[in-house]
Structures are given as C-alpha cells and as structure tokens.
Amino acid sequence: MWYLAAAAAALLVSLPYWLPAAVVALRVRIFAWVNGQDAIAVPGPLVGIDRFKAVYAHPAADGRSRGAALSDLFWYWLSPGAEIHQEHLEPGPRYAEVAATTRRILHLSHAKAAGLAARCTAKVMDELDVRGPRLVRLRDALMPVWAEFYYELVFGLPCPPQARRLIVDNAGDVATALKCCGLRHLDRRHRLTEFLVDRVRAGAVAHQLPRGLSTRQRAFYLQGTFFNTAIVQMSEATAHLLMVLAQHPGVRERLAADPSDDRYLDHVIDETLRLYPLFGIAHRITSADIAVDSLVTIPRGSVLCFNYPEFHRAGFDDPARFDPDRWQRLSARDANHIPFGVPANRPCPAWHLAPVTMRAAAREVLARFDLCTSARHTRALPNRGPCLLLPRAVRYRRRAALLAWIRVRDRVEDVTRSIVQLVLGTYMVVDARRLRLCGRYFGPEPPQRAERPEPREPPATDAGSSP
C-alpha cells in the first residue's frame, strides 16, 4: 500500500503546478460550451490567426447580448443594470447615445488625465503609511485609486470616503464573482445603485447623461460603465503592470532612475497588456453571414468567441517571455496586439486614456516603493496580485525570506482557490442559466429590469421612457 500513499503524496505536491492552469483552460472551454453548437472559437478551425482582426472588425460581428447563452452569464455577473451596460447593449440608437456620452465624459487632455491619476494615486498610496515591508494585494490596493479618479471625472468633485467605500465594495464584488472566487453580494451593489440614483436626482453629475434613459437607468449606466468596468479594468491593468515591475528588477530600476522616459514605459505597458490582456474571451453575435474566404462562411446568429490571449501570443518570438524591448522594432498597429479591441467594433472607450493614467499611477508608486513578489502572475489574476512594498529609503535584509514565504503561501492558496473556482463557477453557470436574465429580457416575456422589484418613479421631464 505504500505506493498508493506515495502516489497520493505526489499528486498533492504537484497540485499547485497543474490545477490552476487546468481551471483556467476549463473556464475557456465552458465559455464556448455554454453556447452549444452556435459557438465558434476565434482563432480556431474556421477562422485562423491571419483572419482574426478582419472577422472581429466585420460590420456583421456587431451583436453583443441577444441570442447568446453566454450573455446570461455576463448579465448575471454584472447585474444590476446589465441591460443598460454599454458593453452589453445591442447596436442601435440607444447604444450610439450611450457610447457617445461615455466618450464625452472620458474626453480630457492627457495632461489633465495624468495629473488627476497622479493626485489620486499619491493620496491612496500615502494612506497606506508603509514604513517597513508590507504585503498587499495590488488589485485591492489600487481600487481606491480608480474609485477616486472616476468619481471626480463623473461628478467633478473629490470623492467622499463614503462614496469610495461603496464604489470599492461594488467593484470588488463584481471582480470576485467574475473570477469565480466568490458569490455575488447584490446588497453591496444595490447600495451603490441607490447612492447613484440620489446623485442623479440631485443633478450632481457634471455631464449631460443620455436623454433616453430614466433616472434609475442613468444610475445603472454610471454604475456599469464607470464604477464596475472602469474600476475593475483599470485596477487589474495597473496591478498587472506593477506585478511585472516587481518581477523584473532591471526594468523597475530603469524606470525608477528615469521616470520621465515615456517611450520606454509605453513599451513596458504594451508588453504587459500583450502578455496579460484584460479580456480573456470576448464574444460577438453575427447579424448576417460573414464570408471568411471562398470556402468558409460564418452563418448569421453564430456566437464568435475571440480568444485574446491566444491571439496576443501568435507571431511573436518567444511569446511567453516578458520583453518590452521587442516594441522598439515592432509596431503595435501591425502586430497581433489589440489590448483595447479594434476601432471598427466596440473599442474600449478609454483606449486613449488608459495608458496615460497607468503611466502616471505607476510613477507615483515607484517614487514611493520598491516592489518585489514571488507570487504567480497570470492573466486572470485570481490571487489579486500579492506584492511586497518596501519604502525606497529602507534596505531590508530579510527580503529573500519574505519572498520564499510569499511563494509557498501563494502556491497553497492557488490550490484551495482553484477548488473554490470550480465549485462556485459551476454553481454560477447553473444559476445564470436558471435566471436567464438576458434571454428573458429579449424574449417574449416582459423585459426584466433588475433582479428585484424596483420602486416606481414619478415621471421625469429630462428622461425618456424605459424599454
């Protein structure tokens, strides 16, 4: 029986090396499986790497929610207000108006955006009061930064502490559910909704909001676009950037020595977003047939599942290696590199703003701290980016021992977290299919505005009727 005990011990010891990757691979397969026979993986047998951009940019690859079983899962994760979320609105007048509003709110000069990001980062980093070695989860540490940034961008005033707590609680809950690391807590999300409803009613928003939305729908729009997606995506993007700096001391020290080197920092950001794209699988529903070539046609109603990580690794020398210098000889325009999507098909509205604000935030962090980590760094970042912060003025001799402890702890957490992701991910897929939030909204039943009854509003003079 000794060999059974040895085999069990070997399996247990090997879990950190294969189980997390297996869970990520299973997650990608589930996204395709949920849609059944209508799902088409891109790249895949029908669409190769060379046609990835062309199919993504095709005018008929314009559907987002209606007709995809996968949409039920995304609406489940993003509720309440998923039916107003910019990234999940179907093409048409409402999407055009909402998208134009978002672009208008995000339209500010690079200097102003960088200054606001630097100020918000400095405020939050100084609140950490790091006087010795401190282990933080970068995603969690950065969420207050982007809560401050986007609150001031939307409302034109500094973010009050209460509002920051509501925003961070909401964004953290969305991110945790998206990673299948925890269940949804709709009470946290509804508290932010009610806060935003009050702000909209009070006329506190510094911008003209879409006229075709009711007061509550305007609150949902702000919550989904800025206080869900923007906070989560910018927190994770900046966490990825700081994680690679923590793992590559030569790059980190070069930037710390010359923080004004925009060109090199842009190369670091490009390489970070190539290796760790913010999107895993982006899906689109075809509204007409798409001719891939003379032999292959994608039929109308297909669900295209665009695999960003696979596309970002194709066509690069040693694609798994972090090498910002490769961008000295490559052009992001010509390479397989679309961190913010493609211009012709729902590009990220913050594509011009994100790199500028990431640069400013990274410089503020590097000015204060030396960063190091031995934790695993993956695209999904389910561990939220464990990283050791050290004040730049302090030399710490026990750094190696701390990094060894971080490595062991992170590997153990990887195993337990992967099991949690399998269990909770399965539950949420089943629960999303049961609720059918998207399917019921577009189906013959009355549209479902939220997952709980909402109070009836008095007629508003500045908003159109609900759908």
DAMO-V831488 format. One record per pair of residues at least 12 apart in sequence whose ideal C-beta (glycine too) atoms are under 8 Angstrom apart, sorted by the first residue. I is the first residue (numbers start at 1). J is the second residue. Records with the same first field share a line. If there is no record, write none. Layout:
I->J  J
//
This chain:
15->415
16->411  412  414  415
19->414  415  418  419
20->376  378  382  414  415  417  418
22->418
23->418  421  422
24->378  379  380
26->422
27->180  280  380  421  425
28->280  281  307
30->425  429
31->70  280  281  283  305
32->281  305
34->69  70  73  429  433
35->68  69  70  283  303  305
36->69
38->67  68  301  302  303
39->70  302  303  305
40->298  302  303  304  305
41->305  307
42->55  56  304  305  306  307
43->307  310  311  314
46->292  296  298
47->292  296  298  304
49->311  314  315  336
51->292  293
52->306  311  336
53->338  342
55->290  292  298  304
56->284  304  306  338  341  342  344  345
57->342  343  344  345
58->290  345
59->344
60->286  287  288  289  290  300
61->284  286  290  304  345
62->91  284  287  345  346
63->90  91  284  285  286  287
64->87  88  89  90  91  283  284  285  346
65->88  89  90  285  438  442
66->90  285  438  442
67->285  301  303  442
68->283  285  303  438
69->303  433  439
70->283  303  305
71->88  283  438  439
72->432  433  435  436  437  438  439
73->428  429  432  433
74->88  438
75->88  432  437  438  441
76->184  428  431  432  435  437
77->174  177  178  184  428  432
78->174  224  228
79->184  186  189  437  450  451
80->186  189  190  193  220  223  450  451  452
81->193  217  219  220  221  223  224  450
82->224  437  438
83->220  441  447  448  449  467
84->98  213  217  220  221  224
85->220  221  224  225  228  229
86->98  99  102  221  224  225  229  349
87->224  229  346
88->438
91->287
93->212
94->210  212  467
97->210  211  212
98->210  213  221  225
99->349
101->207  208  209  210  221
102->225  349
103->349
104->207  208
105->153  154  207  226
106->153  349  350  353
108->153  353
110->356
113->353  356  357  360
114->356  357  359  360
115->360
116->149  152  153  357
117->145  149  356  357  358  360  361
118->360  361  363  364
120->145  146  148  149  152  361
121->145  360  361  364  365
122->364
123->148
124->141  142  144  145  148
125->145  364  365  368  369
126->368
127->144
128->141  389
130->368  369  389  390  391
131->391  394
132->390  391  394  396
133->388  389  390  396  398  399  402
134->388  389  390
135->386  387  388  389  402  406
136->386  387  389
137->383  384  385  386  387
138->238  239  242  243  384  385  386  387
139->175  235  236  239  381  384  385
140->172  384
142->234  235  238  239  242  361
143->167  168  171  172  231  235
144->164  168
145->235  238  361
146->230  231  234  235  238
147->159  163  164  167  168  171  227  231
148->164
149->234  357
150->167  226  227  230  231
151->163  164  167
153->226
154->205  206  207  222  226
155->199  204  205  206
156->206
157->206
163->195
166->191  192  195
167->192  227  231
168->231
169->188  191  192
170->188  189  191  192  223  227  228
171->227  228  231  232  235
173->185  188  189
174->189  228  232
175->232  235  236
177->428
178->232
179->380  381  382  421
180->420  421  424  425  428
181->382  417  420  421  424
182->420  424
183->424  427  428
184->428
186->451  452
189->223
190->452
192->223  227
193->216  219  220  223
196->219  222  223  227
197->215  216  219
199->219
200->215  218  219  222
201->215
205->218  222
209->221  222
211->462  463  464
212->463  464
213->463  464
214->457  460  463  464  465  466
215->457  460  463
216->454  457
217->463  466
218->463
230->350
233->278  348  350  354
234->350  354  357  358
236->278  381
237->272  273  278  354  358
238->358  361  362
239->381  384  385
240->272  273  276  377  381  385
241->268  269  272  358  362
242->362  365  371  385  387
243->373  375  377  381  385  387
244->268  271  272  275  276  322  377
245->268  362  366  371
246->371  372  373  387  388
247->322  373  377
248->322
249->372
251->268  324
252->366  370  371
255->268  362  363  366
256->366  367  392
259->363  366  367
262->359
264->324
265->359  362  363
266->327  355  359
267->324  325  327  328
268->324
269->355  358  359
270->324  327  332  337  339
271->322  323  324  326  327
272->322
273->337  339
274->312  316  337  339
275->312  320  322  379
276->377  378  379  381
277->308  309  312  339  379
278->339
279->306  308  341
280->307  308  309  379  380
281->305  306  307  308
282->305  306  308  341
283->303  304  305  306
284->303  304  306  345
285->301  302  303  304
286->298  299  300  301  302  304
287->300
288->300
308->338
309->379
311->336  338
312->336  337  338  339
313->336
314->336
315->335  336
316->335  336
340->354
367->392
368->391  392
369->389  390  391  392
370->389  390  391  392
371->387  388  389  390
372->387  388  390  399  403
373->385  386  387  388  403  406
374->403  404  406  407  410
375->387  406  407  410
376->410  411  414
382->417  421
383->410  413  414  417
386->406  409  410
388->402  403  406
435->451
437->451
447->466  467
449->466
//
